[in-house]
């Protein structure tokens, strides 16, 4: 690894400051975006508002949060656990639990005016990473086609209500 000389930072600082000023100038930012995009971002109400989404067909939130939020043309769906619309947790195998999580996710997306084909990112939380294969077998039935969403899968110590799986997502409106 080559380290810079002691006084080299002073040499680069004016260039860095000028570059930051240039990159943060509104004139440059607006010139980098197509005019149709700039117009949409500035004038379309969906890009200026934040709206909470609720589906009576999915598990109610287990705490002080929304099932989903619509903002900036996206839908941010909170983690869905294997619980019914009354909040009763399913006591079953990992496949059935994953199925209910994804049904809840689908119901919330529908309430937001979109669907599972518009999901761009999911995060799967597992209480036990050995369930990864079983979760994938259910997951792949919901996310088909060539453009599957980006995904992270994380093993955690515990999940709300001691469930084994939770799934959240981001989708296009």
C-alpha positions, 0 to 999 in steps of 0.5 A, spaced: 500 500 500 502 506 498 501 512 503 500 519 500 506 524 502 504 528 509 503 534 505 499 531 499 492 532 502 493 540 502 495 539 494 488 535 493 484 539 497 482 545 493 481 540 487 476 536 492 473 542 494 472 544 487 469 538 485 464 537 490 462 544 489 461 542 482 457 535 483 453 538 488 451 544 484 443 544 482 445 546 474 450 540 474 445 535 477 439 537 473 443 537 466 445 529 468 438 527 468 433 527 462 428 532 462 422 528 462 425 525 469 426 531 472 419 533 470 416 527 473 420 527 480 418 535 481 411 535 479 408 528 480 404 527 486 406 520 488 414 523 488 412 528 493 407 524 498 408 519 503 402 514 504 401 508 509 398 502 506 394 497 510 391 490 508 386 487 512 388 480 508 395 480 511 397 480 518 397 486 522 403 490 524 406 487 531 408 494 533 408 501 531 409 501 524 405 501 517 405 494 513 407 498 508 409 505 505 408 508 498 413 514 497 417 516 491 414 511 486 416 505 491 413 501 496 416 499 502 413 493 505 415 491 512 417 485 514 411 480 514 411 474 518 407 467 518 401 470 522 393 471 519 389 477 518 388 476 526 395 476 528 395 469 530 402 466 528 402 459 524 405 454 528 407 449 522 413 447 518 418 452 515 415 451 508 408 453 510 410 459 514 414 462 508 408 461 504 404 465 509 409 470 509 409 471 502 401 471 501 401 476 506 407 480 502 402 479 496 396 482 500 400 488 502 403 489 495 395 489 492 393 494 497 398 498 495 396 498 488 402 494 485 404 486 485 409 481 486 412 482 479 414 489 481 418 487 487 426 489 486 429 487 492 427 482 498 430 481 505 429 474 508 430 473 515 431 466 518 432 464 525 436 458 523 440 458 516 439 451 515 432 453 513 435 456 507 433 451 502 426 450 504 425 457 504 428 457 497 423 452 494 417 456 496 420 463 494 421 461 487 414 459 486 412 466 487 418 470 484 418 467 477 421 469 470 428 472 468 428 478 472 428 475 479 428 481 485 435 482 488 435 479 495 439 478 502 438 473 506 440 474 514 440 469 520 438 472 526 438 470 533 430 471 534 424 474 530 418 478 532 413 473 536 418 467 535 417 466 528 422 462 524 422 467 518 420 474 516 420 477 509 420 484 507 421 488 500 421 494 496 417 494 489 415 499 484 408 502 484 
